[in-house]
Amino acid sequence: MTVVPTVALTGVTKRFRGTAALDDVHLTLGPGITGLLGPNGAGKTTLLRITATVLTPGAGEVVLFGTRPAGPEQLAAVRRRLGYLPQEMGHPRGFTGFGFVDYMAVLKEWTDRAARHAEVRRVLELVDLDGVAARRVSALSGGQRRRLGLAQALLGDPDLLLLDEPTTGVDPGQRVTLRQVLSRAGERSTVLLSTHQTEDVAALCDRVVVLDGGRVRFDGAVADLVATAAGRVWLADAPDPAARASWRTGTGRHRVVGQAAPAGAEPAEPTLEDAYLLLLGERARTTGVAA
């Protein structure tokens, strides 16, 4: 039996004023959580917006749930099955937290009031906002508003969940709660998580995609990307100006990420952040573009 991928992007390209935000991107996604990493301007948000059907690509093909959404009916059918948290989310003035998520549920065609309100309460509880649901959105903190955006994306347990920086402004305790929520979502749905937090990817994802300059620079298992940094990370008594990155840790020693071991350095276990820094550094050396 042939398994149809949730998302299949083939040769997707998008330009803004002549600059390629995405350049010939090929990506297939199925159930589970995929982390999307990349520096600012890498094309992550553009990729999510195209996958969410907010933008159309300039070239290439987008297939979602085995169909190419084109007309209004096809788009509506696809959008019923996806949840999307954009990088920046507007909130209509005067809404409470409950009212905002309820409004989004109406837009998603939850017509039965009792069932809709039960679902709104469920997703607010998932993101630990049930205690402040009656507060106006304008009175919520930045982290609470971010969790409110995630709540509306979770309405109806969507088959495809597209999240742009979901943990921005969220404190460490709340981040753990959200990881638990997303981990459960990944057991039944396809989740694409764009973030600058490599620790979130390491904690949640089996697969990572690295975008840089609008192109896919790595697509594979998180463990495989981490393995590329083996033998290239050390602890030293002094910084190394020749390294890709070097900083003083809380122990007083310096973590050095680079190509050659400083004198007297001890090997250190690489992390996803180390491997990511090295990958971007290699790209910068081969293209002459600063990473």
C-alpha positions as CSV (number, residue, x, y, z in Angstrom):
1,M,0.0,0.0,0.0
2,T,1.4,3.4,-1.0
3,V,1.6,5.9,1.8
4,V,0.7,9.4,0.7
5,P,2.9,12.1,2.3
6,T,1.2,14.9,4.2
7,V,3.3,17.5,2.4
8,A,5.3,17.2,-0.8
9,L,7.1,20.3,-2.2
10,T,8.9,19.9,-5.5
11,G,11.2,22.6,-6.9
12,V,9.4,25.3,-4.9
13,T,10.8,28.8,-5.5
14,K,9.6,32.2,-4.3
15,R,11.1,35.5,-5.1
16,F,10.4,38.9,-3.6
17,R,11.7,41.9,-5.6
18,G,14.1,39.7,-7.5
19,T,15.6,38.1,-4.3
20,A,15.0,34.4,-3.8
21,A,13.4,33.7,-0.5
22,L,13.2,30.0,-1.5
23,D,15.2,28.5,-4.3
24,D,14.3,25.1,-5.7
25,V,13.2,23.5,-2.4
26,H,12.3,19.8,-2.4
27,L,10.7,18.5,0.8
28,T,8.5,15.6,1.8
29,L,6.8,15.4,5.2
30,G,4.9,12.6,7.0
31,P,3.7,12.1,10.5
32,G,6.1,13.1,13.3
33,I,7.9,16.3,14.2
34,T,10.4,18.0,11.9
35,G,12.5,20.9,13.1
36,L,13.2,23.7,10.7
37,L,16.4,25.6,11.5
38,G,18.0,28.5,9.8
39,P,19.3,32.1,10.3
40,N,17.1,35.1,9.9
41,G,16.3,35.5,6.2
42,A,16.9,31.9,5.4
43,G,13.3,31.4,4.1
44,K,11.7,29.5,7.0
45,T,8.7,31.8,7.3
46,T,8.1,31.8,3.5
47,L,8.3,28.0,3.5
48,L,5.7,27.8,6.3
49,R,3.4,30.4,4.6
50,I,3.5,28.5,1.3
51,T,2.8,25.2,3.0
52,A,-0.1,26.8,4.9
53,T,-1.6,28.0,1.6
54,V,-1.2,31.7,2.6
55,L,1.3,32.3,-0.2
56,T,1.6,30.7,-3.6
57,P,5.0,29.7,-5.0
58,G,6.5,31.5,-7.9
59,A,7.5,28.1,-9.3
60,G,7.3,24.5,-8.3
61,E,4.6,22.3,-7.0
62,V,2.8,22.0,-3.6
63,V,0.9,18.9,-2.8
64,L,-0.9,18.6,0.5
65,F,-2.7,15.4,1.6
66,G,-2.2,14.1,-1.9
67,T,-3.9,17.0,-3.7
68,R,-2.8,20.2,-5.4
69,P,-5.0,22.9,-3.7
70,A,-6.0,25.4,-6.4
71,G,-9.7,26.4,-6.3
72,P,-11.6,27.7,-3.3
73,E,-13.2,24.3,-2.5
74,Q,-9.8,22.5,-2.5
75,L,-8.2,25.2,-0.4
76,A,-11.0,25.1,2.1
77,A,-10.8,21.3,2.3
78,V,-7.0,21.5,3.0
79,R,-7.3,24.3,5.5
80,R,-9.8,22.3,7.5
81,R,-7.0,19.8,8.1
82,L,-4.2,22.1,9.1
83,G,-3.3,24.4,12.0
84,Y,-1.0,27.3,11.5
85,L,0.8,29.6,14.0
86,P,2.4,32.5,12.1
87,Q,5.4,34.3,13.2
88,E,3.4,37.4,14.1
89,M,-0.3,37.0,14.9
90,G,-2.8,39.9,15.2
91,H,-5.5,39.9,17.8
92,P,-8.7,41.8,17.3
93,R,-9.1,44.6,19.9
94,G,-11.3,43.9,22.9
95,F,-11.2,40.1,22.7
96,T,-10.6,38.0,25.8
97,G,-8.4,34.9,25.4
98,F,-11.4,32.7,25.2
99,G,-13.2,35.0,22.8
100,F,-10.2,35.1,20.4
101,V,-9.8,31.3,20.2
102,D,-13.6,31.0,19.9
103,Y,-13.5,33.5,17.0
104,M,-10.8,31.4,15.3
105,A,-12.9,28.3,15.8
106,V,-15.9,30.0,14.1
107,L,-13.6,30.8,11.1
108,K,-12.7,27.1,11.1
109,E,-16.4,26.3,10.7
110,W,-17.1,25.0,14.2
111,T,-20.8,25.8,14.0
112,D,-22.1,23.9,17.0
113,R,-21.8,26.3,19.9
114,A,-21.6,23.8,22.7
115,A,-19.0,21.6,20.9
116,R,-17.0,24.6,19.9
117,H,-16.8,26.0,23.4
118,A,-15.8,22.6,24.7
119,E,-13.0,22.5,22.1
120,V,-11.9,26.1,23.0
121,R,-11.7,25.2,26.7
122,R,-9.7,22.0,25.8
123,V,-7.0,23.8,23.8
124,L,-6.7,26.6,26.3
125,E,-6.1,24.0,29.0
126,L,-3.5,22.3,26.9
127,V,-1.4,25.4,26.7
128,D,-2.0,26.2,30.4
129,L,-4.1,29.3,29.7
130,D,-7.4,28.2,31.2
131,G,-6.8,30.3,34.3
132,V,-6.5,33.6,32.3
133,A,-9.1,32.8,29.5
134,A,-11.4,35.6,30.7
135,R,-8.6,38.3,30.5
136,R,-8.4,40.6,27.6
137,V,-5.7,39.7,25.1
138,S,-4.2,43.1,25.5
139,A,-3.5,42.4,29.2
140,L,-1.7,39.1,28.5
141,S,2.1,38.8,28.5
142,G,4.0,38.2,25.3
143,G,4.5,34.6,26.2
144,Q,0.8,34.1,27.0
145,R,-0.2,35.6,23.7
146,R,2.2,33.2,22.0
147,R,0.6,30.3,23.7
148,L,-2.8,31.7,22.8
149,G,-1.7,31.6,19.1
150,L,-0.7,28.0,19.6
151,A,-4.1,27.2,21.2
152,Q,-5.9,28.3,18.1
153,A,-3.6,26.3,15.9
154,L,-4.4,23.1,17.9
155,L,-8.2,23.4,17.4
156,G,-9.6,20.2,16.1
157,D,-6.3,18.2,16.4
158,P,-5.2,19.1,12.8
159,D,-3.5,16.5,10.6
160,L,-0.8,19.1,9.7
161,L,0.5,21.6,12.3
162,L,2.8,24.4,11.0
163,L,4.4,26.4,13.8
164,D,6.6,29.5,13.4
165,E,8.6,30.2,16.5
166,P,6.0,28.8,19.0
167,T,8.2,29.1,22.1
168,T,9.3,32.7,21.6
169,G,8.9,34.6,24.8
170,V,7.9,31.5,26.7
171,D,9.6,30.9,30.1
172,P,11.5,27.6,30.7
173,G,8.7,25.9,32.7
174,Q,6.1,26.8,30.1
175,R,8.4,25.6,27.3
176,V,8.5,22.1,28.9
177,T,4.6,22.1,29.0
178,L,4.5,23.1,25.3
179,R,7.0,20.4,24.5
180,Q,4.7,17.8,26.0
181,V,1.8,19.1,24.0
182,L,3.8,19.1,20.8
183,S,5.2,15.7,21.5
184,R,1.7,14.2,21.7
185,A,0.6,16.1,18.6
186,G,3.6,14.5,16.7
187,E,2.3,11.0,17.6
188,R,-0.8,11.5,15.4
189,S,0.0,14.4,13.1
190,T,2.6,16.0,10.9
191,V,4.3,18.8,12.7
192,L,6.7,21.3,11.1
193,L,8.3,23.4,13.8
194,S,10.4,26.5,12.8
195,T,12.6,27.8,15.5
196,H,15.9,29.4,16.5
197,Q,15.9,27.3,19.6
198,T,18.2,24.3,18.8
199,E,17.4,22.8,22.2
200,D,13.7,22.6,21.2
201,V,14.6,20.6,18.1
202,A,17.0,18.4,20.0
203,A,14.3,17.7,22.6
204,L,11.3,17.1,20.2
205,C,12.4,16.2,16.7
206,D,13.8,13.1,15.1
207,R,14.4,15.0,11.9
208,V,15.8,18.4,11.2
209,V,15.8,20.5,8.0
210,V,18.3,23.4,7.8
211,L,17.5,26.2,5.5
212,D,20.0,28.9,4.5
213,G,19.9,31.3,1.6
214,G,16.5,29.9,0.6
215,R,18.0,26.4,0.0
216,V,17.9,23.1,2.0
217,R,21.4,22.6,3.4
218,F,20.7,19.6,5.5
219,D,17.7,17.2,5.7
220,G,18.0,14.2,8.0
221,A,18.0,12.8,11.4
222,V,18.9,15.1,14.3
223,A,21.5,12.5,15.4
224,D,23.1,12.5,12.0
225,L,23.6,16.3,12.0
226,V,25.0,16.1,15.6
227,A,27.4,13.4,14.4
228,T,29.0,15.8,11.8
229,A,30.4,17.8,14.8
230,A,32.2,14.8,16.3
231,G,35.8,15.6,17.0
232,R,35.3,19.3,16.3
233,V,34.2,20.5,19.8
234,W,36.6,21.1,22.7
235,L,36.9,22.6,26.2
236,A,39.9,24.9,26.5
237,D,41.4,27.3,29.0
238,A,41.3,30.2,26.6
239,P,39.2,31.4,23.6
240,D,40.3,30.5,20.1
241,P,40.0,33.3,17.6
242,A,40.4,30.9,14.7
243,A,37.4,28.8,15.7
244,R,33.9,28.9,14.2
245,A,32.6,29.8,17.7
246,S,34.2,30.1,21.1
247,W,32.7,31.3,24.4
248,R,33.3,31.1,28.1
249,T,31.1,28.7,30.0
250,G,29.9,28.9,33.5
251,T,32.7,26.6,34.6
252,G,35.3,29.2,33.5
253,R,36.5,27.1,30.6
254,H,35.8,28.0,26.9
255,R,33.8,25.9,24.6
256,V,35.5,25.9,21.2
257,V,33.7,24.8,18.0
258,G,35.9,24.6,14.9
259,Q,38.2,22.6,12.7
260,A,41.3,22.2,14.8
261,A,41.9,21.6,18.6
262,P,43.5,24.4,20.5
263,A,46.6,23.6,22.5
264,G,45.8,21.7,25.7
265,A,42.0,21.4,24.8
266,E,39.9,18.4,25.8
267,P,37.3,16.8,23.5
268,A,33.7,17.7,24.3
269,E,30.4,15.9,23.4
270,P,28.9,17.8,20.5
271,T,25.4,19.2,20.6
272,L,22.9,20.1,17.8
273,E,23.9,23.8,18.2
274,D,27.5,22.9,17.6
275,A,26.7,21.0,14.5
276,Y,24.4,23.8,13.2
277,L,27.1,26.4,13.7
278,L,29.6,24.3,11.8
279,L,27.2,23.7,9.0
280,L,26.5,27.4,8.5
281,G,30.2,28.1,8.8
282,E,31.0,25.6,6.0
283,R,28.4,27.2,3.8
284,A,29.9,30.7,4.4
285,R,33.4,29.5,3.5
286,T,32.3,27.9,0.2
287,T,30.1,30.8,-0.9
288,G,31.8,33.8,0.6
289,V,28.6,34.7,2.4
290,A,28.7,35.5,6.1
291,A,26.7,33.2,8.2
